[in-house]
């Protein structure tokens, strides 16, 4: 069963967003489980502008390639180089060591609470 931490917000595209500015985001446990073994990450570069709801990277697994959608509009201030070097961190710890991007926030996109995200994914 997937973990859905209460202290985070979520997108319908299976990204999570932490509080604060800069805000940290990554993909949910639900997404990591569905993708299977993640083998490659393509993330935006530091300084890149990202837009809420728009594609900002790719995640490749042994099953497929999926797009990474930004939950916020802002500017990338840090990428998780450890996860780029070892993408399996996203599978093993998606809400901790497997975070993907930190960005300054100018606007948040449509976000779900943990309860709402849980309801959305309960059929997963």
Secondary structure, DSSP 8 states (H G I E B T S, - for coil): -----TTSEE-TTSEEE-SSSSEEEEE-HHHHHHH-SEEEEE---TT-EE-TTSEEEEEEESS-EEEEE-SEEEEEEEE-HHHHH-THHHHH-TTTTT--EEEEEEEE-S-B-HHHHHHHHTT-
